[in-house]
Amino acid sequence: MKKLIVGSILVLSEISFAKCIPPYEYVPFEGKAARPNRDGYVTLGNYARISPDGRYVLRSFSGDHLSSVTLMELRKSENGQKTAVAHETDFNNEAFPVQGSWRFLVDLDGSHYKVSDLLRDGKDAKKQFRGGVTGFYTTAAEMKSSNGEIKIRSLSWPNQHSNNGDQGVGELFNKILTVKQDGSGKYKVVKEEGAFRMCRNLRSSEGSIYSLPMVAPGGEEFAAMPQNPKGSQPSIRIYKFGANNEDCQMVENLNVPASKVIFGFPQREGGKAPLVFFSSSYQGSRPVNGIHYYDRDLKKIFFISDISKELSADSFPGMTKDGRVIYGAKWRDCAGSNCQEKTGYIIADPYQSADMKAFKAQNSAVVKNLKQCITEEEVRETERAQDEFYGVQREQPSESKGGTK
């Protein structure tokens, strides 16, 4: 009995002393990324995509001093503070990751690259293979697979070559790639399926024209906005891919004026993946603009931006596997009357946001499965697990050929 009591005390002690990450952490650009452009402003970049462990951000339109697309690395500097350093690539604007795993990053022509190759070789990195949907603002995810195969679903950005002002609005289609490693360790395409024309089974209710598609990690769901839904206003909705890769099942209507929603990862056993997006709402009677978090199990939207700072957030947040929300922003660091604008990334713990804390305090029975915070150990475990997908050895030096200071 004595051993049992001692063991219980140790378990409780570990839980009690688990250290929470900060509610908000500000990570400024460093090196070339922090240099002002000819217009005097530092470029935040567009279409940021956040890696599952929060260590990397793929961004387009990277400014005057860098390649068009950069892989930003969030790392600790010599003084122990986190900064964001740019690795240059040979990608074209609107390059995208294979979400869920981030095993590959993809150029507009469908060329797939390993993260480790880009970190080591920068613009000289060699592609692994080519395939899938190509063109402006594609979105992709790694699906469940077996027998050493990797399946990747890519989803189109409709009417990608339109010059009529309706770019990004049209019918959706998807393709599925199956890839395997050969004897040398290089990945090769062994099968390509599609293009599958989508959602024709929903034309009577949703119409056939969509915008703002985004696929979920795992490739089983996607978000999009039907332009001509019957009997309702256009709004972001969540759909499930049918078994034939063509049919769609509408599973949720957000009814919010979001410009784009990005899927996170389920944060509880059997739960649904939450969503993050930039939108407007109210905190009490106060109008706010910023990053919002939608818990699909609770059917509740939380405002998670830092209301204590003057900041301008990017419309492309992302979520890590452990639940952190990361987004690009400009903010002001003020000392007295001296305010300096900084550009970089904000790492937020949604569980420690004022909005979610207030909701938990008032609804203890409903939210008993919500965490109090994300812990440092959870972050470390997420990083350790993700290295397998990157093909990166953690012991390697942080400087690389592709990095720019």
N, C-alpha and C positions, 0 to 999 in steps of 0.2 A: 504493500500500500504506500509505503514511504517513497518508493521509486516512482510510482504513478503520480503522486502529488508533486514531487520535484519536477517531473517531466511536464506536467500541466503548467507549473509556474514558469518554466523556461519558454513554453509556447506562447503564453500570455505576454511574457516579457518581450519576446521578439515582435509580437504584434504591436505592443505599446510603443516600442522604440523604433518602429519603421519610420523612416524619415520622409516626409512629404517633399515633393519638388516645390519650387516657388509657384505661387498662383500665376504670376506672369514673369517671363524672362525676356529681356530685350537683347537681341543679337545684331549689332551693327555690321555693315559691310566693312571690309578691310582691303587695302591694296588698291588695285586698279578699279575694282567695283565701287570704291568709295570716291573716286575722282569725279568732279563735276564735268558735265558735257559742255559743249560750246555755248549752250544756252544758260549755263551757270547752275544747272540742277543735276543732282545725282539720279541716275536711272534706277527705278525699282524693278523694271522689267514686267513682262506680261505673261499670263497663262502659266503661273507657277504650279508645279506638281510636287507634292511632298512625299518623300520616301517613307516606307512603313516603320522605320526606326527613327525618323526625324533628323538623320544626319545629312541628308542631301535634298536639294531643291533643283529641279530642272526648270529653267526659265528661258523665255524668248525675249527678243528685243533688248539686248543687254547693254546698250549704250555705245558711245563713241570709242571707248578704249578696249573693248573686248569683242570676241566673236559674237555673231548674232545670237547663238544659243549657248548658254553656259550651264555647267553643272556646279551649283553652289554647295560648298561643304561647310557645315556648321561645326566648328571645333573650338577647343580651348586654346587661347593664345598663351604666351609666356607668363602673363600676369594672372592666369587662371580664369580670365573672363572669356566667354564665348564670343567668337566673331564669325562672319561669313566670308569665305574666300572663294574666288572664282576659278574653276577649271575650264579652259576653253575647249570647244569642240568644233568639228567641221559640219555640224548639223545645220539644216535650214530652219527658218522660223516655223513654229508650231510643232517641233519635235515632241514626242510624247513617251511616257513610260508604259511598260506592261504592268498594270496595277496589280495589287495583291502581293506579288512577289518582288517586283522591281528586278527580276532576273535580267531583263533586257531593257534598253532604251532604244527608241525607234526614230529614224529620220523619216522625212516626208515620202521618200521613195520606197518605204517598207524595209529598209536595211536595219537589222537588229544588232545591237552592240552590247557587250558586257560592261557593267559598271567598272569592274576592275581594270579593263583595258583602257577605258576613257580616263580613269584616274592616273594610270601609269603613262599612257602615250598621248593624251590630249588629242590634238587635231590629226595625229598620225595613227590613231586607233583603227584597227581593221574590223570590218563587219563579220558577224558570224553567219548570217544568212539573210535572205530577202523574201518577203511575202506578206500576205494580208492586205487589208484595206490601205490604200495610199492616199496622199493628198492632205489638204488643209484641215487641221484640227481633228484628226482621228483620235479615238479613245480605245484602249485595249486592256484586257485583263487575262491573267493566267487561270485556267479552269482546273477542276479536279481531274486527275489522270492517273494512270498506272502503267506497269510494265516498262518503266524507264522512259515513258513518253511524256512530253510536255505539250499540253493543248493551250492555244492562245486564241481568244475571240477578239476580233477588232470590229468596231462599230463606226459607221460613217458619220462624217459631218456633211449633211445633205447639200446638194448643189454647190459643191466645193469650187467649181470653176465659173460660177455665174457672174456675169457683169451687169446684171439688171437690178441691182440693189436688193436682191433677195438671197444673198449668200448666207448659207447656214439654215435655210428653210426649205424643206422638201421631204421626199420619201426616204425612209431609213433602210439600210441594208447592212448585213454583217458577213464576215468570213471567219472560218476556223482553220488554224494552222496546227499541224502535228509535227513536232520536231524531236529529234533524238541526237545524242552525242555519238560521234563515230569513234574509231579506235584511237585517234589522235586527241580526243577530248573536245573537238570542235562540234558545234551544233549545226545540224542540217535539217531541211524540210523534207519530211517523208510523205506528207499528204496535205493538200489544201482543198477545203470545201467551201462552196459558195461562189458568187455572192447570193445570199438569201434575202429576198425582198420581204420586208417585215410589216406586221400588224394589219395585213389585209383583212383579217377576221374581225377587226374593230372599226372598219370604215364607217359603219352605220352609226356608231356612237362617238368615235374619236376623230373621224375624218382620216385623210391619208397624208396630211402635211404636218411635219413636226419641226421643232427647233431645239437647240440647247441639249443635245444628247450627252449623257455621261454614263459609262458602264461601271458596275460595282466590282470591287475585288471579288474574285471567284467567277465572274462572268455570268452569274445566274439572273441578275436584275440590271435594269438601266433606268435612268431618269430622262424625261424629255417633256417638252411642252407642245401638246397638240394645238394647231393654229385655228382649227374650226370644229371644236367639239360641239356635239348636239346638246342644246338645252343648258349650256353653262359657259362661263368665261374661260379663256385660255389660262392655264396655270400649270405649274410643274407637277408632274405625276410620276409615280413609280410603277414600272411594268416588270413582269417576269417573262423571260424567254420561254417559248414553248419547246416541247421535245423535238419538234421538227425544225427548230431554229428560225421559223418564220412567224408562227402565231405569237401573239402577245396577250398577256393577262394583266389588266389594270388592277393593281393591288392597293394603291393609296393615292389620294389627291391632297397635296399639301395646302392648297388654297392660300399661298403666300406669293408676294411679288418679288421672288428671288430671280436674279439674273442667271444663276447657275447653282446647282446643288452637287456636292461631292460626297460620295459614300465613305464612311469610316469602316470600322471593324466591330462586330458584336462584342459588347463589353460584359455580357453575362451569359451563363449557360442557357442555350436554347433561345437567346434573344436575337433581335433583328439588328442589322447594322444601322447606327445612327447616321444622320446627315448633317453637314455643315454648309453654310452659305452666307453671303453678304446680303443684308436686307435692312429695311427700316421697320421700327416698331416703337413701342412706348415702354418706358420704365416708370410706372405710376402715370403721372400726367406729363412726363418729360419725353419728348420725341428723341429717338436715338438712331444712329446709323452705325452699322458695324457687323461683326461676325455673330451669327446665331447658330445654335446647336439644337437639332430636333431629335428627341428621344422617341423612336418609333414604337417602343413598348408602352411608354407612358402617354403617348400622343400629346407631347408637351414641347413647346419651343422655349429655349432659354437664350437670353442675351449674354454673351460671354466676353465681349470686349472690355478692356480696362477703362472704366469711366473716370478714373482719377487722372488720366493723361490726355493731352490734346494730341490725337493721332488720326491719321487717314489710312484706312485699311484697304488692302487689295481685295478684289472680288473672287480670288481663287484660294481659299483656305484649303487645308488638308488635315487628315487625322492619322496618327500613328497607331500601331497595333495595341499599344498600352492605353490609348485614349487621349493622348495630348492633341491639342489643336494648334497648328502652326500656320502662320500667314504672313505675307509681306506687308510692310507698312512704312509710313514716314511718321515720325513723332518728334516732339520737342523735349529736350532735356534742359531744364531751366535752373539757374542759380541766381536768385535775386531777379534783377531786370535783364540778365543775360540769358537768352534762350538760343540754343543751337539745335537746328533741325538735323535729325539723323535718319538714315535709310537702312532697312534691314528686315529681320524677321522677328516675330513675337511668338513665343512658346507659351501657350495657355493651358492651365489645368481647368477644364470646365466644371469639375466637381467643387472647386474652390471659388467659382465666380459668385458674385453677390446674388445674382438672380437664382442660381440653383441652390445656394445655401439657404436662402429665404424660403424657397419651396420645400426643401427637406425639413426645415424646422416646423413648417405648418402642416406637413403631410407625412409624418413619421411612419405611419402604418403602410402607406402606399409605396414609399420609396425605401423600404428596409433593405433592398438589394443594391442600392446605390452606394458606391464607395464614398468615403470621406475625402479621399484625395488619391492622386497617383503617386506612388513611392519611387524613390531613387533606385531601389532594387528592381522594380518592374521595368524601369527604363534600361538598366544595365542588361537585364535578361532579354529584352526586345532587341537590343543592339547585338548581343552575342548570337541570338538565333538568326538574325538577318545576314550576318557575315557569310553564311553558307550560300545564300542566293547571290551575293555580290561576287563571290570568289576572291574576297579580300582577306589577307592575313592581318589580324589586329596588331601584330607586332611591327608591321611595316612602318617606315617613317611617314609622317603626315605630309611632308613636302613631296611633290611629284612633278613629272615633266609637264603635265597639263595645268598645274596650279599657277596662279599669277598673283604676285604680291603688289 
